[in-house]
Amino acid sequence: MRRVAAAFIAVAWMGIVGAQASASGSLLAAFLGGHYSAWTLAAGVLFLLYTLLGGQVSVIGTDLPQLLFVIIGLAGSALFGLRAAGGIGGLRAALDPGFFSFPLSPGFSASDLALLVLVVGSTYVTGPDMLSRLFCSRDESSARRGIVLSIAVIVPLAFLIALIGMVARTLYPGVSPEAAFPLLMKGTLPPLLAGLAMLALLSAFLSSADTTLLTLATVLAVDLLGLDLGRLGARSGLRVLRGFTALAGAGAVLAGLYSGGIIPSLLLAYAVFSGGLFVPILAGLVGSPLRAPMAVAAALGGGSLALAGKLLGNDLLLAAGFAVSLAVWLADRLLAGRGLRSGSRGQP
């Protein structure tokens, strides 16, 4: 099961790191000109180098300034963009009323919301990148404070990002969603603030990519291949991990170049991970773990169906992946309960 989980994480996280490199390349190409592929490679080399040189320490050390850049860039883009669009009144005049509905709208049903929570939201509970940050905390109270602070930051930023999307749709109705934010920053912000906003968005991509890359390299080396880094010694173990980080980063950047889009790449990666591993991990977290063969069956069945549903664009098939994994969990609990009762009847 450990290797099955590692394989799912490796595939999914490769897509996520690739999507971050692709997003960085799109941003730099929009601001500085030039070819998207060249900037994607440059961004990949950049985050790979500072991840290799500094590891988790450098990643954590750069998080706070990156967060400040993100807040400044998003707030500035929302403020100047909203003014250019004519305020909330301008948005209401230009956009369909469904844009102002939350959390549901005519184009986003309750089933769409439930599926998004399952596919993306579940990664905030079981994602190895989230857990890797918690494991770096000084103690449990620090970890709890970090979670609370993260929620306090993420929730308002989520609404701010949605507002920016609405402003971009108003000002540039024909542009693709992935190009909307860079175009909005470049077209509405003063040059200095536009540069800060570009750094903000680039920081957001890099801060996600480096953590995910470190997780990916560790999972490949330790969990998938079963290497005992402690036995290798500190220096040799570090060299091995750096080698896996470089290989994983190079593969992820190539995946990002040929993924066909940032958002589809992210959602495909999340579907593979969540469909295969959310239920088995949740079972362990609530103190009712699956037995090993059933855990493997739940992961393979759920992950395969979720992947097929995403590739075919079939939401019912995608949801069926989670349902099958849940059914395996329930069946395992039922069979385990019967086994315990049979054993107790046989005792004197």
C-alpha positions as CSV (number, residue, x, y, z in Angstrom):
1,M,0.0,0.0,0.0
2,R,2.9,2.3,0.8
3,R,4.2,1.9,-2.8
4,V,0.8,2.3,-4.3
5,A,0.3,5.5,-2.4
6,A,3.7,6.7,-3.4
7,A,3.0,6.0,-7.1
8,F,-0.3,8.0,-6.9
9,I,1.5,10.9,-5.2
10,A,4.4,10.8,-7.7
11,V,2.0,11.1,-10.7
12,A,-0.2,13.7,-9.1
13,W,2.6,15.9,-7.8
14,M,4.5,15.7,-11.1
15,G,1.5,17.3,-12.7
16,I,1.2,19.9,-9.9
17,V,4.9,21.0,-10.1
18,G,4.6,21.1,-13.9
19,A,1.5,23.3,-13.7
20,Q,3.3,25.7,-11.4
21,A,6.2,26.0,-13.9
22,S,3.8,26.4,-16.7
23,A,1.9,29.2,-14.9
24,S,5.2,31.0,-14.1
25,G,6.2,30.8,-17.8
26,S,2.9,32.2,-18.9
27,L,3.2,35.1,-16.4
28,L,6.7,36.0,-17.5
29,A,5.9,35.8,-21.2
30,A,2.9,38.1,-20.7
31,F,5.0,40.7,-18.8
32,L,8.4,40.5,-20.5
33,G,7.6,39.1,-23.9
34,G,9.3,36.2,-25.5
35,H,8.2,32.6,-25.9
36,Y,6.2,30.8,-23.3
37,S,8.3,27.6,-23.4
38,A,11.6,29.5,-22.8
39,W,10.2,31.2,-19.8
40,T,8.7,28.0,-18.4
41,L,12.1,26.4,-18.6
42,A,13.7,29.4,-17.0
43,A,11.1,29.4,-14.1
44,G,11.7,25.7,-13.7
45,V,15.4,26.1,-13.4
46,L,15.0,29.0,-10.9
47,F,12.8,27.1,-8.4
48,L,14.8,23.9,-8.9
49,L,18.1,25.7,-8.1
50,Y,16.9,27.4,-4.9
51,T,15.1,24.3,-3.8
52,L,18.3,22.2,-4.3
53,L,20.5,24.7,-2.6
54,G,18.4,25.5,0.4
55,G,16.0,22.6,0.8
56,Q,13.0,22.9,3.2
57,V,14.8,25.6,5.3
58,S,15.1,28.0,2.3
59,V,11.5,27.2,1.4
60,I,10.1,28.0,4.8
61,G,12.4,31.0,5.1
62,T,11.1,32.6,1.9
63,D,7.4,32.0,2.7
64,L,6.7,35.1,4.6
65,P,8.1,37.6,2.1
66,Q,6.4,35.7,-0.7
67,L,3.1,36.0,1.2
68,L,3.5,39.7,1.6
69,F,4.2,40.1,-2.1
70,V,1.0,38.0,-2.8
71,I,-1.2,40.2,-0.6
72,I,0.2,43.4,-2.0
73,G,-0.1,42.2,-5.6
74,L,-3.6,40.8,-5.2
75,A,-5.0,43.8,-3.3
76,G,-3.5,46.3,-5.7
77,S,-4.8,44.4,-8.8
78,A,-8.3,44.2,-7.3
79,L,-8.3,47.9,-6.3
80,F,-7.0,49.4,-9.6
81,G,-8.9,46.9,-11.7
82,L,-12.2,47.5,-10.0
83,R,-11.7,51.3,-10.5
84,A,-11.0,50.7,-14.2
85,A,-14.1,48.6,-14.5
86,G,-16.4,51.2,-13.0
87,G,-16.7,49.7,-9.5
88,I,-19.2,47.1,-8.4
89,G,-21.8,48.9,-10.6
90,G,-19.7,48.4,-13.6
91,L,-19.3,44.7,-12.9
92,R,-23.0,44.3,-12.4
93,A,-23.7,46.1,-15.7
94,A,-21.2,44.0,-17.7
95,L,-21.6,40.5,-16.1
96,D,-24.3,38.0,-15.9
97,P,-26.1,37.9,-12.5
98,G,-24.8,34.4,-12.0
99,F,-21.4,35.9,-11.4
100,F,-22.7,37.4,-8.1
101,S,-24.2,34.2,-6.8
102,F,-22.3,32.3,-4.0
103,P,-21.6,29.5,-3.5
104,L,-23.9,28.2,-6.2
105,S,-24.9,29.8,-9.5
106,P,-26.8,28.8,-12.7
107,G,-23.5,27.5,-14.1
108,F,-22.2,25.9,-10.9
109,S,-24.5,23.5,-9.3
110,A,-24.5,21.8,-5.9
111,S,-23.0,18.7,-7.5
112,D,-20.3,20.7,-9.1
113,L,-19.4,22.2,-5.6
114,A,-19.5,18.8,-3.9
115,L,-17.1,17.4,-6.6
116,L,-14.8,20.3,-6.3
117,V,-14.6,19.9,-2.5
118,L,-13.9,16.2,-3.0
119,V,-11.2,16.6,-5.7
120,V,-9.5,19.7,-4.4
121,G,-10.6,20.3,-0.9
122,S,-9.7,16.8,0.3
123,T,-6.0,17.6,-0.5
124,Y,-6.0,20.1,2.3
125,V,-6.7,17.2,4.7
126,T,-4.5,14.5,3.3
127,G,-2.0,16.2,1.0
128,P,1.7,15.3,1.8
129,D,2.8,18.9,1.1
130,M,0.5,20.2,3.8
131,L,1.8,17.5,6.3
132,S,5.4,18.2,5.4
133,R,4.9,21.8,6.6
134,L,3.3,20.7,9.8
135,F,6.1,18.3,10.5
136,C,8.5,21.2,10.3
137,S,6.8,23.0,13.2
138,R,8.5,23.4,16.5
139,D,5.7,21.7,18.4
140,E,2.0,20.9,18.2
141,S,0.9,24.4,19.4
142,S,3.0,26.0,16.6
143,A,1.4,23.7,14.1
144,R,-2.1,24.6,15.3
145,R,-1.3,28.3,15.1
146,G,0.0,27.9,11.6
147,I,-3.2,26.2,10.5
148,V,-5.4,28.9,12.0
149,L,-3.2,31.7,10.4
150,S,-3.3,29.9,7.1
151,I,-7.1,29.8,7.2
152,A,-7.3,33.4,8.1
153,V,-5.2,34.3,5.1
154,I,-6.6,31.8,2.5
155,V,-10.3,32.7,3.0
156,P,-10.1,36.4,2.2
157,L,-7.6,35.9,-0.6
158,A,-10.0,33.4,-2.2
159,F,-12.7,36.0,-2.4
160,L,-10.1,38.6,-3.6
161,I,-9.0,36.2,-6.4
162,A,-12.7,35.7,-7.5
163,L,-13.2,39.5,-7.6
164,I,-10.1,39.8,-9.8
165,G,-11.4,37.2,-12.1
166,M,-14.7,39.1,-12.4
167,V,-12.9,42.4,-13.1
168,A,-10.7,40.7,-15.8
169,R,-13.9,39.2,-17.4
170,T,-15.3,42.7,-17.5
171,L,-12.3,44.5,-19.0
172,Y,-11.0,41.7,-21.2
173,P,-14.0,39.4,-22.0
174,G,-12.3,37.4,-24.7
175,V,-9.1,36.5,-22.9
176,S,-8.5,33.0,-21.6
177,P,-8.9,32.5,-17.8
178,E,-5.2,31.6,-17.5
179,A,-4.1,34.9,-19.1
180,A,-6.6,37.1,-17.4
181,F,-4.6,38.0,-14.2
182,P,-1.3,38.9,-16.0
183,L,-3.2,41.0,-18.5
184,L,-5.1,42.8,-15.8
185,M,-2.0,43.6,-13.8
186,K,-0.1,44.9,-16.9
187,G,-3.1,46.9,-18.2
188,T,-4.4,48.6,-15.0
189,L,-1.6,48.9,-12.5
190,P,1.1,51.6,-12.3
191,P,4.4,50.2,-13.5
192,L,6.0,49.8,-10.0
193,L,2.9,48.2,-8.6
194,A,2.6,46.0,-11.7
195,G,6.1,44.7,-11.1
196,L,5.2,44.0,-7.4
197,A,2.1,42.2,-8.6
198,M,4.1,40.1,-11.0
199,L,6.5,39.2,-8.2
200,A,3.5,38.3,-6.1
201,L,2.0,35.9,-8.5
202,L,5.4,34.4,-9.3
203,S,6.0,34.0,-5.6
204,A,2.8,32.2,-5.2
205,F,3.7,29.7,-7.9
206,L,7.3,29.2,-6.6
207,S,6.2,28.8,-3.0
208,S,3.8,26.0,-4.1
209,A,6.3,24.4,-6.5
210,D,9.2,24.1,-4.1
211,T,7.3,22.4,-1.3
212,T,5.6,20.0,-3.8
213,L,9.0,19.2,-5.4
214,L,10.6,18.3,-2.1
215,T,7.7,16.1,-1.2
216,L,7.8,14.4,-4.6
217,A,11.6,13.7,-4.4
218,T,11.3,12.3,-0.9
219,V,8.3,10.1,-1.8
220,L,10.1,8.7,-4.9
221,A,13.3,7.9,-3.0
222,V,12.0,6.7,0.4
223,D,8.5,5.3,-0.3
224,L,8.5,4.2,-3.9
225,L,12.0,2.8,-4.2
226,G,12.4,2.0,-0.5
227,L,15.9,3.6,0.0
228,D,17.2,3.8,3.6
229,L,18.7,7.3,3.6
230,G,19.7,7.0,7.2
231,R,21.9,4.0,6.4
232,L,23.6,5.9,3.6
233,G,24.8,8.6,6.0
234,A,24.0,12.3,6.1
235,R,26.1,13.5,3.2
236,S,25.3,10.5,0.9
237,G,21.6,10.7,1.8
238,L,21.6,14.4,1.0
239,R,23.2,13.8,-2.4
240,V,20.7,11.1,-3.2
241,L,17.8,13.4,-2.3
242,R,19.2,16.2,-4.3
243,G,19.6,13.9,-7.3
244,F,16.0,12.8,-7.1
245,T,14.9,16.4,-6.7
246,A,16.7,17.4,-9.9
247,L,15.3,14.5,-11.8
248,A,11.8,15.1,-10.5
249,G,12.0,18.8,-11.3
250,A,13.2,18.2,-14.8
251,G,10.4,15.7,-15.5
252,A,7.8,18.0,-14.0
253,V,8.9,21.0,-16.1
254,L,8.6,18.9,-19.2
255,A,5.2,17.7,-18.1
256,G,4.2,21.3,-17.6
257,L,5.3,22.2,-21.1
258,Y,3.1,19.5,-22.7
259,S,0.2,19.4,-20.2
260,G,-2.3,21.4,-22.4
261,G,-3.1,24.1,-19.8
262,I,-2.5,25.0,-16.1
263,I,-6.0,24.5,-14.7
264,P,-6.6,21.1,-16.5
265,S,-3.2,19.9,-15.3
266,L,-3.9,20.8,-11.7
267,L,-7.4,19.3,-11.7
268,L,-6.2,16.1,-13.3
269,A,-3.4,15.7,-10.7
270,Y,-5.8,16.4,-7.9
271,A,-8.3,13.8,-9.3
272,V,-5.7,11.1,-9.4
273,F,-4.5,11.8,-5.8
274,S,-7.8,12.4,-4.2
275,G,-9.7,9.6,-5.9
276,G,-7.1,7.0,-5.0
277,L,-6.0,8.1,-1.5
278,F,-8.5,10.3,0.2
279,V,-10.7,7.5,1.6
280,P,-7.9,5.2,2.7
281,I,-6.1,8.0,4.5
282,L,-9.3,9.3,6.0
283,A,-10.0,5.8,7.3
284,G,-6.7,5.8,9.1
285,L,-7.2,9.3,10.5
286,V,-10.5,8.5,12.1
287,G,-9.1,5.3,13.7
288,S,-10.8,2.8,11.4
289,P,-8.0,1.8,9.0
290,L,-8.5,-0.5,6.0
291,R,-6.7,-3.8,6.1
292,A,-3.8,-3.8,3.6
293,P,-5.4,-5.7,0.7
294,M,-8.6,-3.7,0.9
295,A,-6.6,-0.5,1.1
296,V,-4.8,-1.3,-2.1
297,A,-8.1,-2.3,-3.8
298,A,-9.7,1.0,-2.6
299,A,-6.8,3.1,-3.9
300,L,-6.5,1.3,-7.3
301,G,-10.3,1.2,-7.9
302,G,-11.0,4.8,-6.8
303,G,-7.9,6.3,-8.4
304,S,-8.5,4.6,-11.8
305,L,-12.1,5.6,-12.0
306,A,-11.3,9.2,-11.0
307,L,-8.5,9.4,-13.6
308,A,-10.8,7.9,-16.3
309,G,-13.6,10.4,-15.3
310,K,-11.3,13.3,-15.6
311,L,-9.7,12.3,-18.9
312,L,-13.2,11.6,-20.4
313,G,-14.8,14.7,-18.9
314,N,-17.3,12.5,-17.1
315,D,-18.2,13.9,-13.6
316,L,-20.3,10.9,-12.7
317,L,-17.3,8.6,-13.4
318,L,-15.1,10.9,-11.4
319,A,-17.5,10.8,-8.4
320,A,-17.8,7.0,-8.8
321,G,-14.1,6.8,-7.9
322,F,-14.8,8.2,-4.5
323,A,-17.9,6.1,-4.1
324,V,-16.1,2.8,-4.9
325,S,-13.3,3.6,-2.5
326,L,-15.9,4.4,0.2
327,A,-17.8,1.2,-0.6
328,V,-14.5,-0.8,-0.2
329,W,-13.9,0.8,3.2
330,L,-17.5,0.0,4.4
331,A,-17.2,-3.6,3.2
332,D,-13.9,-4.0,4.9
333,R,-15.3,-2.8,8.2
334,L,-18.3,-5.2,7.8
335,L,-16.0,-8.1,7.1
336,A,-13.6,-7.2,9.9
337,G,-16.6,-7.0,12.3
338,R,-17.8,-10.5,11.3
339,G,-14.3,-11.9,11.7
340,L,-14.1,-10.5,15.3
341,R,-17.5,-12.0,16.1
342,S,-16.6,-15.4,14.7
343,G,-13.4,-15.4,16.7
344,S,-15.2,-14.5,19.9
345,R,-17.7,-17.4,19.5
346,G,-14.9,-19.9,19.1
347,Q,-13.2,-18.9,22.4
348,P,-14.0,-20.9,25.6
